[in-house]
Amino acid sequence: MRHCSVQVRGLLTRDELDRYNGLIEVGSFLEDQNRYDLAYTVQKEIDLLILPAIERLKDKGRARDRATAEYLESLKNEDSIEDENEDEDENF
């Protein structure tokens, strides 16, 4: 069975995580019994189960990117204000 990343597992709800752990256990049992045909079906269920957590992870990344862009923009604005103040000081 393929496990999802730690980051994705961290964003699963309690119900999703319980279901994920149960499906992993069933899939591992099926693999031990060489029932790869059924383990494949369980893996597909796991893949569907983790999709919402993957989207939550993407949303967190987008939010972080927006915050970084805003921070960089604020630094740029501060620099331009400082430049304007220096120009005004030189004119006096």
N, C-alpha and C positions, 0 to 999 in steps of 0.2 A: 504494500500500500504506500502511496505517496502522501507524505504529510505536507500540510501547508506551512508557510513560514511562521515564525514566532510572532512577527508583527501582525499578521492576519489573525492568528489564534488569539492574540491579545485584544482584538476588536470584536470577537464573537460575543454575542450575548450569552448569558448563563444557559439558556435553553439550547441555543445553537451549539455551545461547547459540549454540553452533555450528549447531544445527538451526535456530534462529530466524534467524540470519544467512543461512543457505542458503535458507530459505523466502522471506525478504525479497528476496533476489537473484532467485530464480525468479519471484516475483510481479511484481517491477519489470520483468523481461524480458517477461513476458506482457502487462503493461500497455503497454509500448512497442510490442508487436505488435498492440495493440488487441484482445487476447483477454481481455476483462474477465470473460467467463463463467468461464474457468479461473482467473483471478486471484482471483475471489470465493472459489473453493474453497480456494485457497492461504491466503487471508486467514482463512478459517474454521479451518484447521489452526493458524495462528499464534495465533488467539484461544484455541484449546484448549491449545496448548503453554504459554501464559503463565499459565494459571489457577493452577498450584501456586505460582508466584512471587507472584501477587496475594495468595494466602492467606498466604504468608510475610510479606508487607508488612502485611497486616491484623493478624497475630499480633504483629509488632513494635509496631504502634500500640497494641494492647491491653496489651502488656507495659509500654509507656511510660505509658499511662494508669493502670495499677495502681501503678506506681512513684510517679507524681505523687500519687495518692490517699494512698499510704502516707506519703509525705513530708509532705503537708499534715496528715495525721492526727497525725504525730509533732510537728509544730509546735503543733498544737492541744493536745496532751498536755503539751508543755513549758510552754505558757502557763498551763494549769490548775494545774500543779505550782508554778509561780512565784506564782500567785495564792494558793494554799494557804499557801505559805511566808510571804508578806506578811501574811496573816491571822493566822498563828501568832505572828509578830513583834509585831504590834499587841496581842495578848492578854497579852504579858509586860510 
